[in-house]
Amino acid sequence: MSLPRRALVGLALLLVGCAPDGSSPSAAVSPALGATSAPAVSAPDVPAPDVPAGQPVAVAAARPAPPELPRQLPGVGAQLRSAIPAGARQALVVTGDGPDASTGHAVLYRDDGDGWLAGPTWPTRNARKGWTTDHRQGDLRSPVGVFTLSDAGGRLPDPGSRLPYDRSDDFVISGTGFDGEPLAGAFDYVVAIDYNRVPGSTPLDRRRPRGSGYGGGIWLHVDHGGPTHGCVSMTADRMRELLTALDPALHPVVVMGDAAALAR
C-alpha cells in the first residue's frame, strides 16, 4: 500500500534527524539517534514502590549526642572525690606545691548542677614540713583530706560571714614564726577546718574527738608571711572574701593536700 506524499516527507525528515521547522530535534525525543547528554527532566512525584500512596514515609530519627560528663574538680582524683559529701556544693581546693613544700594555692569551686565551676586562684601557705595523710600533734605537717567547714571567728568584727562567726579577743597570738616574721594578726579571721574537732562550736573549742595525739586546731587563717604549724593561711583580703562567700546552705568543704596526694 502506498503512503501519501506528506507522510513520506515526514518519515524522511525523522530518519535524517531534522525537525520540520529546521531545528535539531531534542535528544530527549530521539534517544535512538545517538544523544548522550539529555537535559534533566523532573520526574513526577510518585511514592516509592513499596510504600502505598498517601502513606507517610518513615524518617530515621537523628542520633542523640552523647551526654556530657559533669565538670570535675581539677587535680582531684577518685579517692578524695568519693570522700566529698553528696550535698556539698562548695569546695575550697587547696593544692600544695609538693609533699614537703609549705606553699600552694587555693580555688573556691561551686557546683551549679552540671559540675564544678572555678573561682579565682589565691596563694596559700601550709605547714613547715608539707603534708601528711596521718597527721599527728606537733609533726609540722598539714593533714591531707576532705573536711567540712562549719564555723568561723576572729579578733576583728564579722566582715559578713554566712558561717556562724565568733568575735573574740581570745583569737590572739604573739611571737614570731619559723622565718622570724611576727605572728600578730594571724587570727584576725579564721575558719575552722573540721579535723578532729566538734563541728558547730567556736574554733576556740579545744575538744579533740579522736584524742589529742592526732592534733587539732587546724584553721584557715590570715597569712603571717611564713609556714604554719599545720594550718592553711591566706592574705587578710582573701580571708574576708572567703568568709563572705562560704555558704552553710551549700555545705562547704575544703579538699586539701599536695598535688600528688590530691590526684589519687
C-alpha positions in Angstrom: 0.0 0.0 0.0 1.4 3.4 -0.9 1.7 6.2 1.6 0.6 9.8 1.0 3.3 12.2 -0.1 3.1 14.3 3.1 3.6 11.1 5.2 6.6 10.1 3.1 8.3 13.5 3.7 7.6 13.4 7.4 9.2 9.9 7.6 12.2 11.1 5.7 12.8 14.1 8.0 12.5 11.9 11.0 15.1 9.4 9.7 17.7 12.2 8.9 17.2 13.8 12.3 15.7 17.2 11.4 12.6 18.8 12.7 10.0 20.1 10.2 10.9 23.7 11.2 14.7 23.2 10.5 15.8 22.9 14.2 17.5 19.8 15.6 15.2 17.5 17.5 15.5 17.2 21.2 17.7 14.3 22.3 15.0 13.5 24.8 12.7 12.9 21.9 15.1 10.9 19.8 17.4 8.9 22.1 17.9 6.3 19.4 19.8 8.8 17.2 22.9 8.7 19.5 22.1 11.5 22.0 24.5 11.2 25.0 23.6 14.2 27.2 20.0 14.6 27.7 18.8 17.7 29.7 17.5 17.0 33.2 13.8 16.2 33.2 11.9 16.4 36.5 10.3 13.2 37.4 6.7 13.3 38.7 6.2 12.9 42.4 5.3 9.3 43.0 5.5 7.2 46.2 8.3 4.6 46.5 7.2 1.3 45.0 7.0 -0.4 48.5 5.0 2.5 50.2 1.3 2.7 49.5 0.2 6.0 48.0 -0.9 8.5 50.7 1.0 6.8 53.5 3.7 8.8 55.4 7.3 7.8 54.7 9.3 6.9 57.9 12.2 9.2 58.6 15.2 7.9 60.6 15.5 9.7 64.0 18.6 11.8 64.5 21.2 10.0 66.7 21.3 11.8 70.1 24.5 13.5 71.1 26.4 11.6 73.9 25.7 13.1 77.3 28.4 15.5 78.6 30.3 14.4 81.7 29.9 16.7 84.7 32.7 19.0 85.3 35.1 17.5 87.9 37.4 19.3 90.4 40.7 19.7 88.5 43.5 17.7 90.1 41.3 15.8 92.5 41.3 12.1 91.9 38.6 9.4 92.6 39.8 8.7 96.2 39.1 12.2 97.5 36.2 12.9 95.2 34.4 9.9 96.8 35.0 11.5 100.2 33.1 14.7 99.4 29.7 14.6 101.0 26.8 14.2 98.5 25.2 17.5 99.5 28.4 19.6 99.3 28.0 22.4 96.6 31.1 24.4 97.6 34.7 23.1 97.7 37.8 25.1 98.5 40.6 23.1 96.9 44.0 23.8 98.5 46.8 22.3 96.4 50.3 22.2 97.9 53.3 22.7 95.7 54.8 19.4 96.9 54.6 16.9 99.7 57.3 18.7 101.6 56.5 22.2 100.4 54.9 24.9 102.6 53.4 26.9 99.7 50.5 26.3 97.3 47.3 27.8 96.0 43.5 27.6 96.6 40.5 27.8 94.4 36.9 28.0 95.6 34.5 25.9 93.4 30.8 25.9 93.3 28.6 23.1 91.9 26.0 24.6 89.6 24.2 21.3 89.0 26.3 20.4 85.9 29.6 20.2 87.8 32.1 22.4 89.5 32.8 26.0 88.4 36.0 27.6 89.5 36.5 31.0 91.2 39.8 32.9 91.4 43.1 31.4 92.4 44.6 32.5 95.7 48.2 31.9 97.0 48.4 29.9 100.3 50.9 28.7 102.9 50.7 25.5 104.9 52.7 23.6 107.4 56.5 23.9 107.5 57.2 20.3 106.6 54.4 20.0 104.0 51.6 17.4 104.0 50.7 14.1 105.6 47.8 11.6 105.4 48.4 10.7 109.0 48.7 14.0 110.9 49.9 13.8 114.5 50.3 16.5 117.1 53.5 18.5 116.5 54.6 16.9 113.2 54.6 20.3 111.5 52.6 18.9 108.6 49.1 19.8 107.3 46.5 17.0 107.1 45.5 15.7 103.6 41.8 15.1 103.2 38.3 16.4 102.8 36.9 18.3 105.7 33.7 20.2 106.3 33.8 24.0 107.0 31.1 24.9 109.6 32.4 27.6 111.9 34.3 30.9 111.8 35.6 33.6 114.0 38.3 36.1 114.7 39.7 39.0 116.6 38.2 41.5 114.2 34.5 42.2 113.7 32.5 39.9 111.5 33.1 41.0 107.9 29.8 39.5 106.7 30.4 35.8 107.3 27.5 33.4 106.5 29.0 30.8 108.7 28.5 31.3 112.5 31.2 33.8 113.5 32.7 34.1 117.0 34.2 37.5 117.5 36.6 37.2 120.5 39.8 38.8 121.9 40.9 35.2 122.5 41.9 35.0 118.8 45.3 36.4 119.6 48.8 35.2 119.0 52.2 36.8 119.6 55.8 36.0 119.0 57.5 35.1 115.7 57.2 32.4 113.1 59.6 30.0 111.6 61.1 32.7 109.3 61.2 35.3 112.1 58.1 37.0 110.9 55.7 38.5 113.5 52.6 36.3 114.2 50.4 39.2 115.4 47.1 39.4 113.4 47.2 35.8 112.1 43.9 35.1 113.9 42.1 38.3 112.9 39.9 36.0 110.7 39.7 32.2 110.9 37.6 29.4 109.5 37.8 26.2 111.5 38.7 23.1 109.4 36.7 20.2 110.8 39.7 18.0 111.5 39.5 16.3 115.0 37.1 18.9 116.3 33.4 19.3 117.2 31.5 20.9 114.3 29.0 23.6 115.4 31.3 25.0 118.0 33.6 28.0 118.1 37.0 27.5 116.5 38.4 28.1 120.0 36.8 24.8 121.3 39.7 22.6 122.3 37.8 19.3 122.3 39.5 16.6 120.3 37.1 13.7 119.5 39.9 11.4 118.2 42.2 12.2 121.1 45.0 14.8 121.5 47.6 12.7 119.7 46.0 13.4 116.4 46.4 17.2 116.8 43.8 19.8 116.2 43.2 23.5 115.9 43.6 23.2 112.1 42.3 26.5 110.7 42.2 28.7 107.6 43.6 31.9 108.9 45.5 35.1 107.9 48.9 34.7 106.3 51.7 36.0 108.6 54.4 35.6 105.9 55.8 32.2 106.7 55.0 28.5 107.2 52.4 27.3 109.7 52.3 24.5 112.3 49.5 22.7 110.4 47.0 25.3 109.2 46.4 26.9 105.8 46.8 30.7 105.5 45.8 33.3 103.0 46.1 37.1 103.0 43.6 39.1 105.0 41.7 40.3 102.0 41.3 36.7 100.7 40.1 35.6 104.1 37.5 38.3 104.1 36.4 37.2 100.6 36.3 33.6 101.7 34.2 34.4 104.8 31.6 36.2 102.8 31.5 33.5 100.1 31.2 30.3 102.2 27.5 29.5 102.4 26.3 26.9 105.0 23.3 26.2 102.7 25.8 24.8 100.2 27.6 22.6 102.8 31.1 23.8 102.1 34.2 21.6 102.4 37.9 22.0 102.0 39.8 19.5 99.9 43.5 19.9 100.8 46.8 18.2 100.2 49.9 18.3 97.9 49.2 17.8 94.2 50.2 14.1 94.1 48.0 13.2 97.2 45.0 15.1 95.7 45.3 13.2 92.4 45.0 9.7 93.9 
